[in-house]
C-alpha cells in the first residue's frame, strides 16, 4: 500500500472534522464527528477490500477487537457521569468551590489548578479520575472567578497528565515500561529528565497568565460564597466522600467500582444533607420513601435542573448523570470502528514503514518514534494502542542501535500518552471534553504540558543528555 493511499482515510476524516467544526461548532461531538469517523472508516474499508483484498469479516474482527478492549471505558464513562452529577447535587463540588474561593488568590488560581491536579493525579495514578472529579470542581470555581474555560481546562489537563505520567500507579506508565522492557521506577526516573523542564515552563506560563487576566481581580468572594451557601448546605464533612474515593483508588479497587460506589454513596447522602435540592428533583414529599428511591436514581441517570440565586450557579448545578455520557460512548464506539479498520487493513503499518525509513540518527529515531505515536493517536484514536504498536515496532530498532530501552519508554509516554487528549476524535479527548463541557479545540491551545512534552523530548534527544548506549554515555549529537 502506498503512503498516499494509507493516509487517504485520515485526510477524509480530518477534512470532515474541520467542516463539521465550522458548521456545528461546540455541537461537533453530538453527532457530526461520529458520522465523520464512520465515513472515514467506510473509505478505509473500501480501500482495504478493493486494493488489499482483505475480507469484510477480517475488518469486522478488527473492529470487534477494538470494541472488546474499550468495553471497560464505556462503564467508566457512565460512572463518571453519575459521579459528576451526585458530587454536585450532594454538595461535594460546591463545598470544594466554596473553600477554594475563600482560600485561593485568583491571581495564582491557574497555577494552583496545575499543581493540585498534578498532585492528585500522581496519588491516584489516573488523569481521567482526577479530571472527572477534582477537575470539575476547579473548573466551576475558575468560571466563577472569571477565567475562560479554555485556560481552566488547559491547566487541569496539563496537571492531570503530568501526574499520571510519573505515577507508578498509572496504567499508561506501567504499559510503556512493560512494552519497552524497562523497570517501572527506572522509567519514571528517566521521564523526569524531560518532564521537569516542561513542568517548569508550564508553571511560569500559568503564573503569568493568572496575573495577566484582569477579570479575575474583580471577584466579590463574599457575594459568591453567600450564593453558594444559600443554595447548598456547605460542610467539610462532605469532603469525606472524595477522601473515601481516593482511599479506594489507593487500595487499587477497580476504577469502575470505585467511581460507581462513590456516586451511589453521594446520591444517598444528598437525600439527607441537601433537602432543599432534593425538593427540586422529586415530585414526592422530601422525607418520603418514594423520594429516597426516586431522587438517587434520577441523579445517577438522568438530567437534573436546579434553580439557584445566580445564573452561573444554576448552570453549574444542572447535571446530566449517565445520560450525559451517551454521546461520548457513541463517539468512542465510532472511534473503535475506525481504528479497528485502520489496523486490520494495514494502513498504520504502511504509514509507519515510511516513517522508519527516515531514521538517520538518535534525534531522528526519537523524533520518528514520537511522530509514529502521534500518527497512531490520529489513526487508531486510542492511547493504549498508540503505546503498544509503536513500542513493539521500535523495540528492535532501539536495541540494534544500542540504546537503553528507557529511551523508548520515555519517547512513548512523551507522545502517545499526552497527545491523545489533543485529537478531537481520540477517545481521551472525547472523554475529557465531555466531562469538562469544553470542546477539544477550545482547550487545546492551553494544554501546554501536552503540547511541549514531545518537543522537549526531541530537544533532550538532540542534546544527548543522559542518553546511554548500553551503559555508555552518548556525547555526540544525533
C-alpha positions in Angstrom: 0.0 0.0 0.0 1.4 3.4 -0.9 1.8 6.1 1.7 -0.8 8.3 -0.1 -3.4 5.6 -0.1 -2.7 4.8 3.5 -3.2 8.4 4.5 -6.4 8.9 2.5 -8.8 7.8 5.3 -7.1 10.2 7.7 -7.3 13.0 5.1 -11.0 12.3 4.7 -11.5 12.2 8.5 -9.7 15.5 9.1 -11.5 17.2 6.3 -14.9 16.1 7.6 -14.0 17.1 11.2 -12.9 20.5 10.1 -16.0 21.1 8.0 -18.1 19.8 10.9 -16.3 22.1 13.3 -17.0 25.1 11.1 -20.7 24.2 10.6 -21.6 22.8 14.1 -19.1 24.4 16.5 -19.4 23.0 20.0 -22.1 20.5 18.8 -19.4 18.7 16.8 -19.3 15.7 19.1 -23.1 15.4 19.3 -23.2 13.5 16.0 -21.2 15.1 13.2 -17.9 13.8 14.4 -19.4 10.3 14.8 -20.6 10.4 11.2 -17.2 11.7 10.1 -15.5 8.7 11.8 -17.9 6.2 10.2 -17.4 7.9 6.8 -13.6 7.7 7.0 -14.0 4.1 8.2 -16.1 3.4 5.1 -13.3 4.8 2.9 -10.7 2.7 4.7 -12.9 -0.4 4.4 -13.4 0.2 0.6 -9.6 0.6 0.1 -8.8 -2.5 2.2 -11.3 -4.7 0.4 -10.7 -3.4 -3.2 -6.9 -2.9 -3.1 -5.7 -5.2 -0.3 -8.2 -7.9 -0.9 -9.0 -8.1 2.8 -12.4 -9.5 3.5 -15.1 -7.6 5.4 -15.1 -10.4 8.0 -11.4 -9.6 8.8 -12.2 -5.9 9.1 -15.1 -6.8 11.4 -12.7 -8.8 13.6 -10.5 -5.7 13.9 -13.5 -3.6 15.0 -14.7 -6.2 17.4 -11.2 -6.5 18.9 -11.2 -2.7 19.5 -14.6 -2.8 21.0 -13.6 -5.5 23.4 -10.5 -3.5 24.5 -12.7 -0.4 25.1 -15.6 -2.1 27.0 -14.2 -1.0 30.3 -14.0 2.6 29.1 -17.8 2.7 28.4 -18.6 1.7 32.0 -16.0 4.2 33.4 -17.6 6.9 31.4 -21.1 6.2 32.6 -19.9 6.0 36.2 -18.1 9.4 35.8 -21.3 10.8 34.5 -23.1 9.6 37.6 -20.3 10.7 39.9 -20.2 14.2 38.4 -23.9 14.6 39.0 -24.1 13.3 42.5 -20.9 15.1 43.7 -22.5 18.4 42.5 -26.0 17.8 44.0 -24.8 16.3 47.3 -22.7 19.4 47.9 -19.2 18.0 47.5 -18.3 20.2 44.5 -20.0 23.3 45.9 -18.0 22.7 49.2 -14.8 22.5 47.3 -15.7 25.6 45.3 -16.7 27.5 48.5 -13.5 26.9 50.3 -11.4 27.3 47.2 -12.9 30.8 46.7 -12.1 31.7 50.3 -8.6 30.4 50.4 -7.1 30.9 46.9 -6.0 34.2 45.4 -7.4 34.5 41.9 -4.1 35.7 40.5 -2.4 32.3 41.2 -5.5 30.2 40.6 -4.3 28.7 37.3 -1.0 27.8 38.9 -2.8 26.2 41.9 -5.0 24.2 39.5 -2.0 22.9 37.6 -0.1 21.9 40.8 -3.1 20.5 42.6 -4.3 18.3 39.8 -0.8 17.1 39.2 -0.5 16.0 42.8 -3.9 14.3 42.9 -3.2 12.5 39.6 0.2 11.4 41.0 -1.6 9.9 44.0 -4.5 8.4 42.1 -2.5 7.3 39.0 -5.4 8.4 36.8 -5.8 11.6 34.8 -9.3 10.6 33.9 -10.4 10.2 37.5 -8.7 13.5 38.5 -10.3 15.4 35.7 -13.7 13.9 36.3 -13.8 14.7 40.0 -11.4 17.4 41.3 -11.1 18.9 37.8 -14.8 19.7 37.6 -14.7 21.5 40.9 -11.7 23.5 39.8 -13.3 24.4 36.5 -16.5 25.5 38.2 -14.6 27.7 40.7 -12.5 29.2 38.0 -15.6 30.1 35.9 -16.9 32.0 38.9 -13.6 33.8 39.2 -13.9 34.9 35.6 -11.4 32.7 33.8 -12.2 31.3 30.3 -12.9 27.6 30.1 -10.0 27.2 27.7 -7.4 28.3 30.2 -9.0 26.4 33.0 -9.3 23.1 31.1 -5.8 23.5 29.8 -4.4 23.9 33.3 -6.5 21.0 34.6 -5.5 18.6 31.8 -1.8 19.7 31.9 -1.5 19.0 35.6 -3.5 15.8 35.5 -1.5 14.3 32.6 1.8 15.2 34.2 0.8 13.5 37.5 -0.5 10.5 35.5 2.8 10.1 33.6 5.0 9.9 36.6 2.7 7.9 38.9 3.7 4.3 39.5 0.0 3.6 39.7 -0.8 4.8 36.2 -1.8 2.2 33.6 -0.1 4.1 30.7 3.1 4.4 32.8 3.1 0.7 33.5 2.2 -0.1 29.9 5.0 2.0 28.4 7.6 0.5 30.8 6.5 -3.1 30.3 6.2 -2.9 26.5 9.8 -1.5 26.4 11.2 -4.0 28.9 12.2 -1.3 31.5 11.9 -1.4 35.3 9.0 0.8 36.3 10.8 3.1 38.6 13.8 3.5 36.2 11.2 4.5 33.6 9.6 7.1 35.9 13.0 8.5 37.0 14.1 8.8 33.3 10.9 10.6 32.4 11.7 13.4 34.9 14.6 14.5 32.7 12.2 15.7 30.1 9.2 16.4 32.4 10.8 18.7 34.9 11.8 21.4 32.4 8.4 21.1 30.8 6.6 21.5 34.1 8.7 24.4 35.0 7.8 26.2 31.7 4.1 25.4 32.3 4.2 26.8 35.8 5.7 30.1 34.5 3.1 30.3 31.8 0.1 29.7 34.2 1.5 32.1 36.8 2.0 34.9 34.3 -1.4 34.2 32.7 -3.1 34.4 36.2 -1.8 37.9 36.7 -2.5 39.0 33.2 -6.2 38.1 33.1 -7.9 41.2 34.5 -11.4 39.7 35.2 -10.0 37.5 37.9 -9.3 40.6 40.1 -12.9 41.7 40.2 -14.4 38.8 42.1 -16.7 39.5 45.0 -15.8 36.4 47.0 -18.2 37.1 49.9 -21.2 37.5 47.5 -20.3 34.4 45.5 -19.9 32.3 48.7 -23.2 33.7 50.0 -25.0 32.5 46.9 -23.4 29.0 47.3 -24.4 28.9 51.0 -28.0 29.9 50.2 -28.3 27.1 47.6 -26.4 24.2 49.3 -25.6 23.1 52.8 -21.8 23.5 53.0 -19.8 21.2 55.3 -16.3 20.0 55.5 -17.8 16.6 56.4 -18.8 16.2 52.8 -15.2 16.0 51.8 -15.1 12.6 53.3 -16.7 11.4 50.1 -13.7 12.4 47.9 -11.4 11.2 50.6 -13.1 7.7 50.6 -12.8 7.7 46.8 -9.1 8.4 46.9 -8.7 5.7 49.5 -10.4 3.1 47.3 -8.2 4.0 44.4 -5.2 3.8 46.6 -6.3 0.3 47.6 -6.5 -0.5 43.8 -10.2 -1.0 43.8 -11.1 -1.2 40.0 -11.9 2.3 38.6 -15.5 1.5 37.6 -16.3 0.1 41.1 -14.6 3.0 42.8 -16.4 5.7 40.8 -19.8 4.0 40.9 -19.7 3.2 44.6 -18.7 6.9 45.3 -21.6 8.0 43.0 -24.2 5.9 44.8 -22.9 7.0 48.2 -23.1 10.6 47.2 -26.6 10.2 45.9 -27.8 8.7 49.2 -26.1 11.4 51.2 -27.7 14.1 49.1 -31.1 13.0 50.2 -30.2 13.6 53.8 -27.9 16.6 53.5 -29.4 18.7 50.7 -33.3 18.6 51.3 -33.7 21.9 49.5 -32.1 20.5 46.4 -34.0 17.2 46.6 -37.2 19.2 46.8 -36.5 20.5 43.3 -35.7 17.0 42.0 -38.6 14.8 43.2 -42.4 15.1 42.7 -42.9 13.3 46.1 -42.6 14.6 49.6 -38.9 15.2 50.6 -39.0 12.8 53.5 -41.0 10.0 51.8 -39.8 6.5 50.9 -40.5 7.3 47.3 -38.1 10.2 47.3 -35.4 8.1 48.9 -35.5 5.8 45.9 -36.6 8.3 43.2 -34.0 11.1 43.9 -30.8 8.9 43.8 -31.9 7.1 40.7 -32.6 10.4 38.9 -29.4 12.0 40.0 -27.4 8.9 38.8 -29.0 8.5 35.5 -31.0 11.5 34.2 -30.7 15.3 33.5 -31.5 17.4 36.6 -32.1 21.1 36.5 -31.7 23.2 39.7 -32.6 26.8 40.2 -30.1 28.9 42.2 -29.8 32.6 43.1 -27.3 33.2 40.2 -27.4 32.1 36.6 -23.8 30.8 36.9 -24.6 28.5 39.8 -27.9 27.4 38.2 -25.9 26.3 35.2 -23.2 24.6 37.3 -25.8 22.7 39.4 -27.7 21.4 36.5 -26.4 17.9 35.7 -26.9 15.1 33.3 -26.0 11.9 35.1 -25.1 8.8 33.0 -27.4 10.1 30.2 -24.9 13.0 29.6 -22.2 10.5 28.7 -24.2 8.7 25.9 -22.8 11.0 23.2 -19.3 10.2 24.3 -20.0 6.5 24.4 -21.4 6.8 20.9 -18.3 8.7 19.8 -15.9 6.1 21.2 -17.9 3.3 19.5 -17.2 5.1 16.2 -13.6 5.6 17.2 -13.3 1.8 17.7 -14.8 1.1 14.3 -12.4 3.5 12.5 -9.3 2.4 14.5 -10.2 -1.3 14.0 -10.4 -1.0 10.3 -7.2 1.1 10.0 -5.3 -1.5 12.0 -6.8 -4.6 10.3 -6.5 -3.1 6.9 -2.7 -2.5 7.3 -3.0 1.3 7.0 -0.9 2.0 10.1 1.8 -0.4 9.1 2.1 1.3 5.7 2.5 4.7 7.3 5.0 3.6 10.0 7.1 1.8 7.5 7.6 5.0 5.6 8.4 6.8 8.9 11.1 4.3 9.8 12.9 4.9 6.6 13.8 8.4 7.6 15.7 7.4 10.7 19.3 8.7 10.4 20.5 9.2 14.0 19.5 9.5 17.6 17.4 12.6 17.2 15.7 11.2 14.1 15.0 7.9 15.9 13.3 9.7 18.9 11.5 12.1 16.6 10.2 9.3 14.3 9.0 7.3 17.4 7.2 10.4 18.7 5.8 11.1 15.2 4.6 7.5 14.9 2.8 7.7 18.2 1.0 10.8 17.2 0.0 9.3 13.9 -1.2 6.3 15.8 -3.3 8.6 18.0 -4.7 10.2 14.8 -5.5 6.9 13.1 -6.5 4.5 15.9 -7.9 7.1 18.2 -6.7 5.2 21.3 -3.7 6.0 23.5 -3.2 2.4 24.6 -2.8 1.1 21.1 -0.6 4.2 20.3 1.8 2.9 23.0 1.6 -0.8 22.3 2.1 -0.8 18.5 4.9 1.7 18.2 6.5 0.2 21.3 6.6 -3.2 19.6 7.6 -1.7 16.3 10.6 0.3 17.5 11.9 -2.0 20.3 14.2 -3.9 17.9 15.5 -0.7 16.3 16.5 0.8 19.6 18.1 -2.5 20.6 20.0 -2.7 17.3 21.2 0.9 17.6 22.4 0.1 21.1 20.2 2.5 23.1 18.9 1.6 26.5 15.2 0.8 26.4 14.2 3.6 28.8 14.8 6.0 25.9 12.0 4.2 24.0 9.6 4.0 27.0 10.1 7.8 27.6 9.5 8.6 24.0 6.3 6.6 24.0 5.0 8.4 27.1 6.1 11.9 25.9 4.0 11.5 22.8 1.3 8.8 22.8 0.0 9.5 26.4 -0.1 13.3 26.3 -1.2 14.0 22.7 -4.2 11.7 22.8 -6.2 14.4 24.6 -5.5 16.9 21.9 -7.1 15.0 19.0 -10.9 15.6 18.9 -11.8 12.1 17.7 -9.5 10.3 20.1 -11.2 8.5 23.0 -9.3 10.5 25.6 -10.3 13.9 24.1 -13.9 12.7 23.7 -13.8 11.8 27.4 -12.3 15.0 28.7 -14.2 17.4 26.6 -17.5 15.7 27.6 -16.7 15.6 31.3 -15.5 19.2 31.4 -18.0 20.5 28.9 -15.2 22.2 27.0 -14.6 21.4 23.3 -11.2 19.9 22.5 -10.3 22.7 20.1 -11.2 25.2 22.8 -8.8 23.8 25.5 -6.1 22.5 23.0 -4.1 25.8 22.8 -3.8 25.9 26.6 -2.7 22.4 27.3 0.9 23.5 27.4 2.3 20.4 29.1 0.8 18.1 26.5 2.0 20.3 23.6 5.5 20.9 24.9 6.3 17.3 26.1 7.0 15.9 22.6 9.1 19.0 21.7 11.2 18.9 24.9 11.7 15.1 24.4 13.2 15.7 20.9 15.4 18.6 22.2 16.8 16.4 25.0 17.5 13.7 22.5 19.3 16.2 20.2 21.4 17.4 23.2 22.1 13.8 24.2 21.7 14.4 27.9 21.7 11.2 30.0 21.2 9.1 26.9 23.2 5.9 27.1 24.2 3.1 24.7 24.1 0.1 27.0 25.7 1.9 29.9 28.0 4.2 27.8 27.0 7.9 27.6 26.3 9.4 24.2 28.4 12.5 23.7 27.8 13.4 20.1 24.6 14.9 18.8 22.3 12.6 16.8 
